[in-house]
């Protein structure tokens, strides 16, 4: 719930760039899927750019347009 609250707080001002530092660390697989689903919905609805750091390379490969 804390991760979801942090994401909601970051989105209150509708930023054009959202920077997320390991948004799914410490979450169970269902929570991880929920967070990524919400991020995808936001990107599709607003065209927002999302910059993500993660240690989960499978998530980066699946959910990101560019991986560095």
Short mmCIF file of the C-alpha atoms (twelve columns), coordinates in Angstrom:
data_MODEL
# 
_entry.id   MODEL 
# 
loop_
_atom_site.group_PDB 
_atom_site.id 
_atom_site.type_symbol 
_atom_site.label_atom_id 
_atom_site.label_alt_id 
_atom_site.label_comp_id 
_atom_site.label_asym_id 
_atom_site.label_seq_id 
_atom_site.Cartn_x 
_atom_site.Cartn_y 
_atom_site.Cartn_z 
_atom_site.pdbx_PDB_model_num 
ATOM 1  C CA . UNK A 1  0.000  0.000   0.000   1 
ATOM 2  C CA . UNK A 2  2.881  2.371   0.717   1 
ATOM 3  C CA . UNK A 3  4.256  1.961   -2.816  1 
ATOM 4  C CA . UNK A 4  0.840  2.726   -4.277  1 
ATOM 5  C CA . UNK A 5  0.535  5.793   -2.055  1 
ATOM 6  C CA . UNK A 6  3.972  7.000   -3.164  1 
ATOM 7  C CA . UNK A 7  2.942  6.605   -6.803  1 
ATOM 8  C CA . UNK A 8  -0.294 8.503   -6.163  1 
ATOM 9  C CA . UNK A 9  1.635  11.321  -4.462  1 
ATOM 10 C CA . UNK A 10 3.994  11.575  -7.424  1 
ATOM 11 C CA . UNK A 11 1.051  11.873  -9.811  1 
ATOM 12 C CA . UNK A 12 -0.959 14.535  -7.961  1 
ATOM 13 C CA . UNK A 13 0.524  17.406  -9.983  1 
ATOM 14 C CA . UNK A 14 0.331  15.538  -13.318 1 
ATOM 15 C CA . UNK A 15 4.031  15.876  -14.152 1 
ATOM 16 C CA . UNK A 16 5.262  15.530  -17.741 1 
ATOM 17 C CA . UNK A 17 8.218  13.461  -16.463 1 
ATOM 18 C CA . UNK A 18 7.800  10.849  -13.754 1 
ATOM 19 C CA . UNK A 19 11.004 9.483   -12.185 1 
ATOM 20 C CA . UNK A 20 10.589 6.196   -10.321 1 
ATOM 21 C CA . UNK A 21 13.404 4.651   -8.292  1 
ATOM 22 C CA . UNK A 22 12.721 0.927   -8.009  1 
ATOM 23 C CA . UNK A 23 8.929  1.295   -7.803  1 
ATOM 24 C CA . UNK A 24 8.314  -2.426  -7.294  1 
ATOM 25 C CA . UNK A 25 11.071 -3.373  -4.864  1 
ATOM 26 C CA . UNK A 26 9.679  -5.180  -1.852  1 
ATOM 27 C CA . UNK A 27 6.361  -6.013  -3.511  1 
ATOM 28 C CA . UNK A 28 4.892  -9.444  -4.118  1 
ATOM 29 C CA . UNK A 29 4.237  -10.515 -7.741  1 
ATOM 30 C CA . UNK A 30 0.600  -9.375  -7.630  1 
ATOM 31 C CA . UNK A 31 1.583  -5.963  -6.269  1 
ATOM 32 C CA . UNK A 32 4.321  -5.630  -8.884  1 
ATOM 33 C CA . UNK A 33 1.865  -6.397  -11.681 1 
ATOM 34 C CA . UNK A 34 -0.600 -3.895  -10.242 1 
ATOM 35 C CA . UNK A 35 1.971  -1.093  -10.116 1 
ATOM 36 C CA . UNK A 36 3.166  -1.751  -13.675 1 
ATOM 37 C CA . UNK A 37 -0.430 -1.921  -14.895 1 
ATOM 38 C CA . UNK A 38 -1.204 1.464   -13.377 1 
ATOM 39 C CA . UNK A 39 1.980  2.991   -14.797 1 
ATOM 40 C CA . UNK A 40 1.015  1.670   -18.236 1 
ATOM 41 C CA . UNK A 41 -2.489 3.137   -17.951 1 
ATOM 42 C CA . UNK A 42 -1.092 6.525   -16.977 1 
ATOM 43 C CA . UNK A 43 1.393  6.524   -19.847 1 
ATOM 44 C CA . UNK A 44 -1.320 5.611   -22.343 1 
ATOM 45 C CA . UNK A 45 -3.762 8.216   -21.050 1 
ATOM 46 C CA . UNK A 46 -1.376 11.152  -20.668 1 
ATOM 47 C CA . UNK A 47 1.658  10.493  -22.851 1 
ATOM 48 C CA . UNK A 48 3.797  11.031  -19.756 1 
ATOM 49 C CA . UNK A 49 7.479  10.129  -19.928 1 
ATOM 50 C CA . UNK A 50 8.477  7.673   -17.200 1 
ATOM 51 C CA . UNK A 51 12.111 7.159   -16.196 1 
ATOM 52 C CA . UNK A 52 12.576 4.013   -14.105 1 
ATOM 53 C CA . UNK A 53 15.491 2.469   -12.253 1 
ATOM 54 C CA . UNK A 54 15.120 -1.208  -11.382 1 
ATOM 55 C CA . UNK A 55 17.142 -4.285  -10.540 1 
ATOM 56 C CA . UNK A 56 14.514 -6.503  -12.172 1 
ATOM 57 C CA . UNK A 57 15.715 -6.824  -15.757 1 
ATOM 58 C CA . UNK A 58 12.632 -8.829  -16.757 1 
ATOM 59 C CA . UNK A 59 10.454 -5.871  -15.744 1 
ATOM 60 C CA . UNK A 60 12.645 -3.430  -17.628 1 
ATOM 61 C CA . UNK A 61 12.535 -5.594  -20.739 1 
ATOM 62 C CA . UNK A 62 8.770  -6.063  -20.581 1 
ATOM 63 C CA . UNK A 63 7.592  -2.580  -19.591 1 
ATOM 64 C CA . UNK A 64 10.152 -0.131  -20.937 1 
ATOM 65 C CA . UNK A 65 10.658 1.254   -24.439 1 
ATOM 66 C CA . UNK A 66 14.390 1.833   -23.867 1 
ATOM 67 C CA . UNK A 67 16.803 0.030   -21.552 1 
ATOM 68 C CA . UNK A 68 20.211 1.472   -20.641 1 
# 
